């Protein structure tokens, strides 16, 4: 049996496992989506849980996540955190940790407003009935990234199914951060690529944010030549809102230690978003030793 952290924990917890050899589907281009489709095809339960091979789940993860499926709940997404490697710089780990927590906070905040924006496949669950009713992966076969968020959006789009964010510590998954700056950069390219398929109202918000970041990136340096307080006031407001949001979320998830990395994360946030957005939309990214684009050729 392959040595996967999650599989090892499952064996120790006496969770019955069925290992199936992956299969290829002529109409599905993404290797990950092929594996998911094949696994779901062999699943017999009414609730499907997904995680990644490099993730570690607590012993009660399955029971904890399933407990969030009240009547009418079709999809649940939970917190995923980064464990620090002994050989990794604490600053590099901390920036990735807080940045990824912000991704989780967006998911939780949107769900709190009865919206599904993002969902992380490393810690996600959905009803089989909801998956089938949404058409499964039928409209996602051509993409290489974002199947988790896009599937969750499909499930909740018609209003029949709602979503929940699993805050319980027993629902929290841990994984490893990117090992190098290059790997982190390509990871962000992959994350950004999925937004090309988001609904119009989400695209409007993201395009508006991107335009604001471009304006700040241009005007802030110009203030050193000719002083203007407006860009700095806008930046201060952004930092204040970001800090307040992340402080509340980290308190809710008992990850307050990540806030000590807020300043360096905030400093690189705007240039990273700008570079990743352009790269994710127009260039290829590396993932699992493969070079990919957000959409596969037919």
ZICORQUI-V452292 format. One line per field, one symbol per residue. phi: phi as a letter, one per 30 degrees, with the letter a starting at -180 (. if undefined). Layout:
BEGIN
phi: ???
END
This chain:
BEGIN
phi: .ddcedddddddciddcbcbddbcbdccddeddddddddddcdcddbccbacdccbcdeceedddddddddjdcbbbbdbccdddddcedddddddddddddddddddddddchbccbbcddabbaddddddddihceccdcccbidddddddddcddjdccbbcdcdedcdccbcdddbddddddddedddedddcddeddddddddddddddddddddddddcbdadeddddddddddddddddddddddchbdddddcddddddcdddddddddddddcbdbcahibcbcdbddd
END
